[in-house]
Amino acid sequence: MAALLRKLTLLGILGLTACSDSGTAKPDSPGGQDKTEAGTVAVVKATKVARMTGKPVSGETIVSPNNTATRYDVGGTDLGIFWRMGGDKVGILFGDTFGKDWKPGYTPNWRSNVMAWTTDRNLEDGLSFDGMITDGASSAKQIIYSAHETTGYGDWSSIPTAGIRIEGKDYVHYMNVMDWEPIWITNWSGFAVSEDDGRSWELHRNLFSSDSKFAQMALWEKDGYVYSMGSIIGRRGLPYVARFLPGDILMPENWEYWNSSKGWEKGRAVYATPLFGNKKDEMYAEPTLVYHDCFKKWITVYYNEIKNRIVLRSADEITGPWSSEQVIASGSQYPKPYGGFIYPLGLDKPEIYISLSQWDPLYNVFLMKVELEQK
């Protein structure tokens, strides 16, 4: 029976597969996708599994294992950027964070960023923190310095965009924000580096200019290179890709940037060309990137602000071609969504888990399970 099913799948009669074998069924448009080409990793179902931060609100039925308001003085926060720290340990970065009594319009104990970690591998029942980096008492502490100058002309906040471990050190890419309104304006972006599992950080400022195509980015290591998918500041950019040797992470002048006409160009970020999208309704924000072992494909998840939805694209090669957008979470289902960062373990199954942020009145982070199939 198993052999027969395998044969039917290869003939395209079944039309879709769990992982790397591709069928030849006619593309369709489930779940609001723009289109689904053959070979695309498509979203079957996305489910909000659990609350990761803050306190449950009235009527909420999902589990909330971390009790961050009481345990870590984290009542409101966002992002939830994952990275592998070795073995089963995963780091988690959050953005602007407020105290246990946070509510819309009330922002006590402001920290620009905080960090948790987990070794939880059973995410079916939520993601439990092993701990957070604290100030020595019980309050999660800010790990990357910000002056919190809110005039719109200084250092307003330091917001992480990606994390990666290289040779035992943790590297966090972050943007130093000057102002948020009416558009995001940054002073620069850089890296923070920790050699002690996140307890202390050395800052490498001003590695990327305020108008850099890699002012925010996602990071993933594969086959001897680290790959960075980047975009300009804000939510109205397009995706670009660079690669570099692990030892060159703090030297973007040594990175190679992809140009669709010339290939990989060393040290010439200005000539990087977009991988996909357009400036009308398919722009790239708050990116995350993994190589999915089950499907043998690159997967990126990001926020499309114009269409107000978290989406996924896939590709055999990081330089493309990339699939069309596959919808994970729309604003009609989950009001004011953003983020959408991929949990970096368990990529040998036809699924991913992501962190979903929702703006006021929730302003917290939730865990979503995303079931996938290859068309």
C-alpha positions as CSV (number, residue, x, y, z in Angstrom):
1,M,0.0,0.0,0.0
2,A,2.8,2.4,0.9
3,A,4.5,1.7,-2.4
4,L,1.3,2.4,-4.3
5,L,0.7,5.7,-2.5
6,R,4.3,6.7,-3.3
7,K,3.7,5.9,-7.0
8,L,0.5,7.8,-7.1
9,T,2.2,10.8,-5.5
10,L,5.0,10.8,-8.1
11,L,2.4,10.7,-10.9
12,G,0.7,13.7,-9.5
13,I,-2.6,12.0,-8.8
14,L,-2.5,12.9,-5.1
15,G,-1.3,16.4,-6.0
16,L,0.5,17.3,-2.8
17,T,3.2,15.9,-0.5
18,A,4.3,16.2,3.1
19,C,7.9,17.1,2.4
20,S,10.5,17.0,-0.4
21,D,8.7,15.1,-3.2
22,S,6.6,17.4,-5.4
23,G,3.4,16.5,-7.2
24,T,2.0,18.0,-10.4
25,A,-1.5,19.0,-9.4
26,K,-3.0,22.1,-10.9
27,P,-2.3,25.1,-8.6
28,D,-5.1,26.4,-6.5
29,S,-5.6,29.2,-4.0
30,P,-6.4,27.8,-0.5
31,G,-6.6,30.1,2.5
32,G,-6.4,33.4,0.6
33,Q,-3.0,32.7,-1.2
34,D,-2.4,34.8,-4.3
35,K,-1.5,31.6,-6.2
36,T,0.2,28.3,-5.5
37,E,2.7,27.1,-8.1
38,A,3.9,23.5,-8.3
39,G,6.7,23.0,-5.9
40,T,5.5,25.7,-3.5
41,V,5.5,25.1,0.2
42,A,1.9,26.0,1.0
43,V,0.1,26.7,4.3
44,V,-2.5,24.1,5.2
45,K,-3.5,25.4,8.5
46,A,-2.3,28.0,11.1
47,T,-3.4,27.8,14.7
48,K,-2.7,30.1,17.6
49,V,-1.4,27.6,20.2
50,A,-0.4,29.6,23.2
51,R,0.5,33.0,24.7
52,M,4.2,33.5,25.1
53,T,4.2,36.7,27.1
54,G,2.0,38.9,29.3
55,K,-1.3,38.0,31.1
56,P,-4.3,36.3,29.5
57,V,-7.2,38.6,28.7
58,S,-10.9,38.0,29.4
59,G,-12.3,35.2,27.2
60,E,-8.8,33.9,26.1
61,T,-8.8,30.1,26.0
62,I,-5.2,29.3,24.9
63,V,-2.6,28.2,27.4
64,S,-0.1,30.7,28.9
65,P,2.8,28.8,30.5
66,N,5.3,31.6,31.2
67,N,3.4,34.1,33.5
68,T,5.9,36.8,32.5
69,A,4.1,39.6,34.2
70,T,4.6,38.1,37.6
71,R,7.9,36.3,37.1
72,Y,9.8,38.8,35.0
73,D,7.9,42.1,35.1
74,V,7.0,41.7,31.4
75,G,3.4,42.8,31.0
76,G,3.6,44.0,27.4
77,T,6.2,43.3,24.7
78,D,6.6,42.2,21.0
79,L,8.7,40.4,18.4
80,G,9.9,37.1,19.8
81,I,12.9,36.5,17.5
82,F,14.3,33.0,17.8
83,W,17.9,31.7,17.2
84,R,19.7,28.5,17.9
85,M,22.1,28.6,20.9
86,G,23.3,25.0,20.6
87,G,21.7,21.7,21.3
88,D,18.0,22.2,22.3
89,K,18.7,25.7,23.6
90,V,16.9,28.5,21.7
91,G,17.3,32.2,22.5
92,I,14.3,34.6,22.2
93,L,14.6,38.3,21.7
94,F,11.8,40.8,22.5
95,G,11.4,44.5,21.6
96,D,10.1,47.4,23.6
97,T,9.0,45.9,26.9
98,F,6.9,47.2,29.7
99,G,6.2,46.2,33.3
100,K,3.6,43.9,34.8
101,D,0.9,46.6,35.1
102,W,1.2,47.6,31.4
103,K,-2.0,48.6,29.6
104,P,-2.6,50.7,26.5
105,G,-1.4,54.2,27.3
106,Y,0.5,53.1,30.5
107,T,4.1,52.0,29.9
108,P,5.9,51.4,33.2
109,N,9.5,50.1,33.5
110,W,10.3,50.6,29.8
111,R,13.1,48.5,28.4
112,S,14.0,48.6,24.7
113,N,14.7,44.8,24.5
114,V,14.8,41.7,26.8
115,M,15.9,38.1,26.3
116,A,14.5,34.7,27.2
117,W,15.7,31.2,26.5
118,T,14.1,27.8,26.2
119,T,14.9,24.1,25.8
120,D,11.3,23.2,25.3
121,R,10.9,20.9,22.3
122,N,7.2,20.0,22.7
123,L,5.5,23.1,21.4
124,E,2.1,21.4,20.9
125,D,1.2,22.6,24.4
126,G,2.9,26.0,24.2
127,L,6.5,27.2,24.6
128,S,7.8,27.4,28.1
129,F,10.8,29.6,29.0
130,D,13.6,28.2,31.0
131,G,14.4,31.7,32.1
132,M,15.0,35.3,31.2
133,I,18.1,37.5,31.6
134,T,17.3,39.5,34.7
135,D,18.7,42.4,36.7
136,G,19.6,40.1,39.6
137,A,16.2,40.3,41.1
138,S,13.2,39.2,39.1
139,S,12.8,41.8,36.4
140,A,13.9,41.0,32.8
141,K,16.7,43.5,32.0
142,Q,17.5,45.5,28.9
143,I,20.4,43.7,27.2
144,I,21.2,46.3,24.5
145,Y,21.7,49.9,25.6
146,S,19.3,52.7,24.6
147,A,19.3,56.2,25.9
148,H,15.5,56.3,25.6
149,E,15.6,59.8,24.2
150,T,12.1,60.3,22.8
151,T,12.6,63.8,21.2
152,G,12.8,62.3,17.7
153,Y,16.3,63.5,17.3
154,G,18.3,61.0,19.4
155,D,18.5,57.4,20.6
156,W,14.9,56.5,21.1
157,S,15.2,52.7,21.3
158,S,17.4,49.8,20.3
159,I,15.3,47.1,18.7
160,P,16.7,43.6,17.7
161,T,15.9,42.2,14.3
162,A,17.9,38.9,14.2
163,G,20.1,36.6,16.2
164,I,22.7,33.9,15.4
165,R,25.3,31.9,17.3
166,I,28.8,31.6,15.6
167,E,31.7,29.7,17.2
168,G,30.2,29.9,20.7
169,K,29.3,33.6,20.5
170,D,25.8,35.1,20.2
171,Y,25.3,37.9,17.7
172,V,22.2,40.1,17.7
173,H,21.6,42.5,14.8
174,Y,19.7,45.5,16.1
175,M,18.5,48.9,14.8
176,N,19.0,52.1,16.8
177,V,15.8,54.1,16.3
178,M,15.7,57.9,16.2
179,D,11.9,58.2,15.7
180,W,8.8,56.0,14.8
181,E,6.4,58.5,13.5
182,P,5.3,59.4,10.8
183,I,7.9,56.8,9.5
184,W,10.6,54.8,11.0
185,I,13.9,56.7,11.1
186,T,17.1,55.1,12.5
187,N,20.5,56.4,13.4
188,W,22.2,53.2,12.2
189,S,22.1,49.4,12.7
190,G,24.8,47.2,14.3
191,F,25.5,44.0,16.2
192,A,25.6,43.2,19.9
193,V,27.9,40.3,20.8
194,S,27.8,38.0,23.9
195,E,30.3,35.4,25.0
196,D,28.4,34.4,28.2
197,D,25.0,33.2,26.9
198,G,23.4,36.6,26.9
199,R,24.3,37.9,30.3
200,S,26.5,40.7,28.9
201,W,26.9,42.3,25.5
202,E,29.5,44.2,23.6
203,L,28.0,46.7,21.1
204,H,29.4,47.2,17.6
205,R,27.5,50.3,16.4
206,N,27.1,51.9,13.1
207,L,27.9,48.9,10.9
208,F,24.9,49.7,8.6
209,S,23.7,53.2,7.7
210,S,20.2,54.5,8.2
211,D,19.4,53.9,4.6
212,S,21.1,50.5,4.3
213,K,19.4,47.6,2.4
214,F,20.4,45.5,5.5
215,A,19.2,47.9,8.2
216,Q,17.0,45.0,9.4
217,M,17.7,41.4,8.6
218,A,17.2,37.7,9.1
219,L,20.2,35.3,9.5
220,W,20.8,31.6,8.8
221,E,24.0,29.5,8.5
222,K,24.3,26.8,5.9
223,D,27.1,25.1,4.0
224,G,29.9,27.3,5.4
225,Y,28.2,30.6,4.8
226,V,25.9,32.8,6.9
227,Y,23.1,34.2,4.8
228,S,21.4,37.5,5.5
229,M,18.0,38.5,4.0
230,G,17.8,42.2,4.6
231,S,15.6,45.2,4.0
232,I,15.5,48.9,4.6
233,I,14.1,50.4,7.7
234,G,10.3,50.3,8.1
235,R,7.7,48.1,6.5
236,R,7.8,49.4,3.0
237,G,11.0,47.7,1.7
238,L,12.0,44.9,-0.6
239,P,14.2,41.8,0.2
240,Y,17.9,41.6,-0.6
241,V,20.3,38.8,0.2
242,A,24.0,38.7,1.3
243,R,26.3,35.9,2.3
244,F,29.5,35.9,4.3
245,L,32.0,33.6,6.1
246,P,31.1,33.3,9.8
247,G,34.3,35.1,10.8
248,D,33.3,38.2,8.7
249,I,30.0,38.9,10.5
250,L,31.2,42.2,11.9
251,M,32.8,43.2,8.6
252,P,30.0,43.9,6.1
253,E,32.6,45.3,3.7
254,N,33.6,41.6,3.2
255,W,30.1,40.3,2.6
256,E,29.0,39.3,-0.9
257,Y,25.7,40.8,-2.1
258,W,23.4,39.2,-4.7
259,N,22.9,41.1,-7.9
260,S,20.5,39.4,-10.4
261,S,22.7,40.5,-13.4
262,K,26.2,40.0,-11.9
263,G,25.8,37.4,-9.3
264,W,27.6,37.7,-5.9
265,E,29.4,41.0,-5.5
266,K,31.8,41.5,-2.7
267,G,31.5,44.6,-0.6
268,R,28.9,46.3,-2.8
269,A,25.6,46.3,-0.9
270,V,24.3,49.3,-2.9
271,Y,24.2,47.0,-6.0
272,A,22.1,44.3,-4.3
273,T,18.9,43.7,-6.3
274,P,15.5,42.7,-4.9
275,L,14.7,39.0,-4.7
276,F,10.9,39.4,-5.1
277,G,8.0,41.7,-4.4
278,N,7.1,45.2,-5.6
279,K,6.6,48.6,-4.1
280,K,2.8,48.5,-4.5
281,D,1.5,45.7,-2.3
282,E,4.2,43.1,-1.8
283,M,6.8,44.6,0.5
284,Y,9.1,42.9,3.0
285,A,9.2,43.7,6.8
286,E,10.4,42.0,10.0
287,P,12.0,39.1,8.1
288,T,12.8,35.6,9.3
289,L,14.7,32.9,7.4
290,V,15.4,29.2,7.7
291,Y,16.5,26.3,5.5
292,H,13.7,23.7,6.0
293,D,15.2,20.2,6.2
294,C,11.9,18.5,5.5
295,F,11.1,20.3,2.3
296,K,14.8,20.9,1.3
297,K,13.8,24.6,0.7
298,W,14.5,28.0,2.0
299,I,11.5,29.5,3.8
300,T,11.1,33.2,4.7
301,V,8.2,34.5,6.8
302,Y,7.5,38.3,7.0
303,Y,4.9,40.9,7.5
304,N,3.1,42.4,4.4
305,E,1.8,45.7,5.9
306,I,-0.2,46.8,2.8
307,K,-2.2,43.6,2.8
308,N,-2.0,43.4,6.6
309,R,-1.0,39.8,6.9
310,I,1.9,37.4,7.9
311,V,3.0,35.5,4.8
312,L,5.4,32.8,3.7
313,R,7.5,32.2,0.6
314,S,9.7,29.3,-0.3
315,A,12.6,28.7,-2.8
316,D,15.0,25.9,-3.8
317,E,17.9,28.4,-3.9
318,I,18.2,31.5,-1.7
319,T,18.6,33.6,-4.8
320,G,15.3,32.4,-6.1
321,P,13.0,32.1,-7.8
322,W,10.8,32.5,-4.8
323,S,7.1,31.3,-4.6
324,S,4.2,33.6,-4.3
325,E,3.0,34.7,-0.9
326,Q,1.2,32.0,1.2
327,V,-1.0,33.5,3.9
328,I,-0.4,32.4,7.5
329,A,-2.3,35.1,9.5
330,S,-4.4,37.9,8.3
331,G,-5.5,41.0,10.1
332,S,-9.1,40.0,9.9
333,Q,-8.4,36.8,11.8
334,Y,-5.8,38.2,14.2
335,P,-6.2,42.0,14.6
336,K,-3.0,44.1,14.2
337,P,-0.6,41.3,13.5
338,Y,3.1,41.7,12.8
339,G,6.4,39.9,13.3
340,G,6.2,36.2,12.5
341,F,9.6,34.8,13.5
342,I,10.3,31.1,12.9
343,Y,11.3,28.7,15.7
344,P,14.6,27.3,14.4
345,L,14.3,23.6,15.6
346,G,12.0,20.8,14.4
347,L,12.5,21.7,10.8
348,D,12.4,18.0,9.8
349,K,8.6,18.0,10.0
350,P,6.0,19.4,7.6
351,E,5.4,22.4,9.9
352,I,6.9,25.4,11.5
353,Y,6.1,27.4,14.6
354,I,6.2,31.1,14.6
355,S,5.9,33.9,17.1
356,L,3.0,36.3,16.3
357,S,2.9,39.8,17.7
358,Q,-0.4,41.7,18.0
359,W,-0.5,45.5,18.6
360,D,-2.7,47.3,21.1
361,P,-4.8,46.4,23.0
362,L,-3.0,43.1,23.3
363,Y,0.7,44.1,22.7
364,N,2.1,40.7,23.4
365,V,3.6,37.7,21.7
366,F,1.8,34.4,20.8
367,L,2.9,31.0,19.5
368,M,1.4,29.8,16.3
369,K,1.7,26.3,14.7
370,V,1.7,26.4,10.9
371,E,1.0,23.1,9.1
372,L,2.6,23.0,5.6
373,E,2.6,20.9,2.5
374,Q,4.4,21.0,-0.8
375,K,2.3,21.3,-3.9
